[in-house]
Amino acid sequence: MEKTFRLNSIAQFHLFCNLPNPEHPLISLIDYSKVSYPFDERNVKWIQNFYTIGLKRNVNAKFNYGQKQYDFDSGVLSFIAPLQFLKLEINQEVIAEPSGWLLLIHPDFLWNTPLAKKIKSFDFFLYAVNEALFLSDKEEKIIVDILLKIEQEYQSNMDKFSQELIIAQLEMLLIYSERFYERQFITRKKSNYELLDRFEEVLSEYFESGGLVEKGIPTVTHIAEKLNISPNYLGTVLRLHTKQTTQQHIQSRQIEYAKQQLSTTHLSVSEIAYELGFEHPQSFSKIFKQKTNQTPLEFRQSFN
């Protein structure tokens, strides 16, 4: 039976990676070239109870995160939230020297600060590893400079301003990352539009195959799994390119399907509601009116 490590503290991660004890118990910047994962295990699995922001290059391993796999051959920035499951497959044959940085932040460090809540609004902490952020040289320099400023602050004599200054730098890092992600979405517009096309195809197949009757309204997670991406990544692409959330898209498709059934069939409103996965016709009628300013019967009558 494969062992899964549980890393509750930053000190435990340092020990896990054969590193000296951290200088601060709740935040640590690690030189990735000094990380040494347990080599007595071919596959290393762990769950960690802290945030990780990783800038990695030439890593001699494959990472699995959220059931996705990614090879870190070039410099990319990845984000991991607490309580996520990670799997590492060590490749002993790769001789390239790994490099980069790992910033570990325990949630207790953010306690009682505005960032404790705000950090959860950054969707990229729940992206899969293969949805990591590719940085230009200029962008990478900005990120590394901020990381080193954070390290410099917690290595100096901590005073009443230290946490506030580190939190400010950390928030700046996250905002820059969000900006750089948006740039990546724009520069990959073609692949994103291909993703939107696939999204529409998956929705159409679900609606036309009777999935609504059998399984109910499709969840965001179900659609994302069909597309082999994380729900948060899908949501960001849709929001940037269509100004709608995934749930709003699914609901819009429901309404379009309902309009088609109301205008081309003699099915009752209750039957159409059932086909659309609604347990109660009243719920369907309420949503339909919210979206169209008409009840289903008023819409049907407009075609007679």
C-alpha positions as a printed Julia matrix, in Angstrom:
304×3 Matrix{Float64}:
   0.0    0.0     0.0
   1.44   3.37   -1.06
   2.03   5.81    1.75
   0.53   9.32    1.7
   2.35  11.89    3.83
   0.39  14.53    5.75
   2.33  17.8     6.06
   0.59  20.1     8.51
   3.38  22.59    9.07
   6.12  24.29    7.11
   8.68  22.68    9.43
   7.36  19.25    8.41
   7.78  20.16    4.71
  11.4   21.24    5.37
  12.07  17.91    7.07
  10.28  16.05    4.26
  12.57  17.71    1.68
  15.79  17.34    3.72
  16.07  21.09    4.33
  17.25  22.98    7.45
  14.57  24.16    9.85
  12.62  27.18    8.55
  13.63  30.61    9.83
   9.97  31.49   10.38
   7.36  28.9    11.42
   4.58  30.25    9.16
   6.32  31.47    5.99
   9.35  30.23    4.09
  11.06  30.87    0.75
  12.94  27.77   -0.43
  15.64  27.6    -3.09
  14.26  24.74   -5.21
  17.73  23.53   -6.2
  18.22  22.5    -2.56
  15.02  20.44   -2.33
  15.58  16.7    -2.02
  12.4   14.62   -2.0
  12.48  11.15   -0.36
  14.32   9.02   -2.91
  13.55   5.76   -1.17
  10.07   6.16   -2.62
   9.5    6.07   -6.39
   6.06   7.65   -6.1
   5.71  10.23   -3.34
   2.25  11.39   -2.29
   1.33  14.04    0.2
  -1.37  16.4     1.44
  -0.21  19.78    2.74
  -1.98  22.23    5.02
  -0.48  25.45    3.62
  -0.32  27.52    0.44
   2.53  27.01   -2.05
   3.58  29.35   -4.84
   6.21  27.62   -6.94
   8.48  28.96   -9.67
  10.21  25.88  -11.06
  12.55  24.97  -13.91
  14.11  21.67  -15.05
  12.46  19.56  -12.37
  13.51  15.89  -12.53
  10.0   14.7   -11.78
   6.42  14.61  -12.96
   3.84  16.25  -10.73
   0.24  15.09  -10.46
  -2.19  17.6    -9.04
  -5.96  17.46   -9.45
  -5.56  14.28  -11.55
  -3.43  16.24  -14.06
   0.25  15.82  -14.88
   2.84  18.39  -15.83
   6.57  18.31  -16.68
   8.39  21.43  -15.46
  10.93  21.7   -18.29
  10.83  25.51  -18.39
  10.07  28.2   -15.86
   6.43  28.25  -14.82
   4.53  29.56  -11.82
   2.07  27.27  -10.07
  -0.22  27.74   -7.08
  -1.44  25.14   -4.6
  -4.07  25.71   -1.91
  -4.13  23.96    1.48
  -5.46  20.4     1.76
  -4.69  19.51   -1.85
  -3.47  16.03   -2.8
  -0.14  15.92   -4.67
   1.75  13.07   -6.27
   5.38  13.14   -7.38
   7.04  10.62   -9.71
  10.81  10.97   -9.43
  12.81  10.46  -12.62
  16.36   9.43  -11.68
  17.54   9.57  -15.31
  17.08  13.33  -15.72
  20.38  15.1   -15.0
  19.31  18.74  -15.59
  19.78  20.81  -12.45
  16.38  21.85  -11.08
  16.04  25.47  -10.01
  13.48  28.01   -8.91
  11.7   28.99   -5.72
   8.98  27.68   -3.43
   7.1   30.13   -1.23
   5.19  28.39    1.56
   2.54  30.32    3.51
   0.65  28.78    6.39
  -2.97  30.04    6.69
  -2.21  31.13   10.28
   0.18  33.76    8.92
  -2.77  35.4     7.14
  -5.09  35.2    10.14
  -6.91  38.43   10.98
  -5.71  40.17    7.8
  -7.83  41.15    4.74
  -5.76  38.73    2.63
  -7.0   35.74    4.65
 -10.33  36.05    2.84
  -9.11  37.66   -0.39
  -6.61  34.91   -1.17
  -9.53  32.51   -1.7
 -10.8   34.7    -4.55
  -7.71  33.97   -6.69
  -8.99  31.12   -8.86
  -5.52  29.96   -9.89
  -4.95  28.32   -6.49
  -7.36  25.62   -7.7
  -6.05  25.29  -11.26
  -4.47  21.99  -12.22
  -0.68  21.89  -12.53
  -0.87  21.7   -16.32
  -2.71  25.04  -16.22
   0.3   26.76  -14.65
   1.41  30.27  -15.6
   4.2   30.6   -18.17
   6.25  33.72  -17.44
   8.25  35.9   -19.79
  11.75  36.84  -18.62
  10.48  40.27  -17.58
   7.53  38.8   -15.68
   9.75  36.24  -13.97
  12.09  38.99  -12.74
   9.14  40.85  -11.19
   7.98  37.71   -9.36
  11.48  36.77   -8.14
  12.1   40.32   -6.88
   8.92  40.16   -4.78
   9.81  36.71   -3.44
  13.24  37.93   -2.34
  11.72  40.99   -0.65
   9.42  38.7     1.33
  12.41  36.58    2.37
  14.44  39.62    3.32
  11.65  40.9     5.54
  11.09  37.7     7.55
  14.86  37.15    7.86
  15.35  40.55    9.47
  14.39  41.32   13.04
  10.61  40.97   13.09
   8.76  43.99   14.43
   5.17  45.22   14.46
   5.44  46.22   10.78
   6.91  42.97    9.47
   3.72  40.98    8.92
   1.98  43.94    7.29
   4.89  44.47    4.89
   5.05  40.76    3.98
   1.27  40.64    3.46
   1.51  43.68    1.16
   4.26  42.01   -0.9
   2.33  38.76   -1.05
  -0.81  40.53   -2.24
   1.25  42.34   -4.88
   2.62  38.99   -6.06
  -0.9   37.59   -6.4
  -2.16  40.65   -8.28
   0.78  40.51  -10.69
   0.09  36.79  -11.17
  -3.54  37.54  -12.01
  -2.39  40.15  -14.54
   0.09  37.73  -16.12
  -2.58  35.0   -16.28
  -4.88  37.36  -18.13
  -2.06  38.06  -20.57
  -1.64  34.3   -21.03
  -5.35  33.87  -21.72
  -5.17  36.63  -24.33
  -2.03  35.33  -26.06
  -3.59  31.87  -26.17
  -6.83  33.16  -27.61
  -6.95  30.51  -30.35
  -6.67  27.6   -27.91
  -9.18  29.27  -25.6
 -11.73  29.63  -28.39
 -11.15  25.99  -29.26
 -11.91  25.24  -25.61
 -15.13  27.28  -25.83
 -16.15  25.32  -28.94
 -15.53  22.04  -27.1
 -17.47  23.36  -24.12
 -20.49  24.04  -26.36
 -20.14  20.59  -27.93
 -20.08  18.88  -24.53
 -23.18  20.81  -23.44
 -25.01  19.98  -26.67
 -24.17  16.31  -26.37
 -25.38  16.27  -22.76
 -28.7   17.95  -23.62
 -29.36  15.94  -26.77
 -28.46  12.54  -25.3
 -31.1   12.69  -22.58
 -28.57  13.37  -19.85
 -30.88  15.91  -18.22
 -33.56  13.31  -17.55
 -31.11  10.67  -16.34
 -28.65  12.81  -14.36
 -30.25  16.23  -13.93
 -28.67  19.58  -14.7
 -24.94  19.13  -15.51
 -22.58  20.38  -12.83
 -19.62  22.63  -13.53
 -17.33  19.84  -12.29
 -18.87  17.32  -14.72
 -18.36  19.65  -17.7
 -14.79  20.47  -16.66
 -13.92  16.77  -16.31
 -15.2   16.14  -19.84
 -12.88  18.9   -21.05
  -9.94  17.61  -18.97
  -9.45  20.93  -17.2
 -10.15  22.23  -13.72
 -13.51  23.92  -12.98
 -11.77  27.15  -11.95
  -9.74  27.33  -15.16
 -12.87  26.77  -17.25
 -14.67  29.47  -15.28
 -11.87  31.97  -15.88
 -11.77  31.33  -19.65
 -15.55  31.75  -19.91
 -15.58  34.86  -17.75
 -12.79  36.56  -19.73
 -14.17  35.73  -23.18
 -17.94  35.74  -22.64
 -18.5   37.73  -19.41
 -20.53  34.81  -18.03
 -19.82  32.13  -15.44
 -19.96  28.42  -16.3
 -23.22  28.1   -14.37
 -24.75  31.0   -16.32
 -23.77  29.3   -19.58
 -25.39  26.05  -18.52
 -28.54  27.9   -17.48
 -28.63  29.84  -20.78
 -28.42  26.56  -22.67
 -31.34  25.24  -20.6
 -33.44  28.24  -21.59
 -32.55  27.87  -25.28
 -33.51  24.2   -25.15
 -36.77  25.12  -23.39
 -37.6   27.72  -26.06
 -37.03  25.11  -28.77
 -39.34  22.61  -27.05
 -42.02  25.23  -26.35
 -42.08  26.46  -29.94
 -41.79  23.16  -31.84
 -43.53  20.52  -29.7
 -46.81  19.98  -27.87
 -45.13  18.87  -24.67
 -46.59  20.42  -21.53
 -44.59  22.84  -19.41
 -44.28  20.12  -16.76
 -42.92  17.62  -19.31
 -40.37  20.14  -20.61
 -39.34  20.99  -17.06
 -38.8   17.28  -16.39
 -36.74  16.9   -19.58
 -34.58  19.81  -18.44
 -33.83  18.15  -15.13
 -36.12  20.24  -12.94
 -37.81  18.39  -10.12
 -40.56  21.01   -9.84
 -42.16  22.81  -12.84
 -42.53  25.94  -10.7
 -38.74  26.23  -10.43
 -38.4   25.97  -14.2
 -41.11  28.59  -14.79
 -39.5   30.98  -12.32
 -36.06  30.76  -13.98
 -37.57  30.97  -17.46
 -39.38  34.2   -16.58
 -36.27  35.66  -14.98
 -34.34  35.09  -18.19
 -37.0   35.98  -20.77
 -39.51  38.25  -18.97
 -42.19  35.78  -20.07
 -43.69  32.66  -18.54
 -43.26  29.47  -20.58
 -46.96  29.61  -21.61
 -46.68  33.26  -22.67
 -43.64  32.38  -24.78
 -45.5   29.45  -26.39
 -48.55  31.61  -27.12
 -46.35  34.11  -28.98
 -45.75  31.4   -31.59
 -49.44  30.64  -32.15
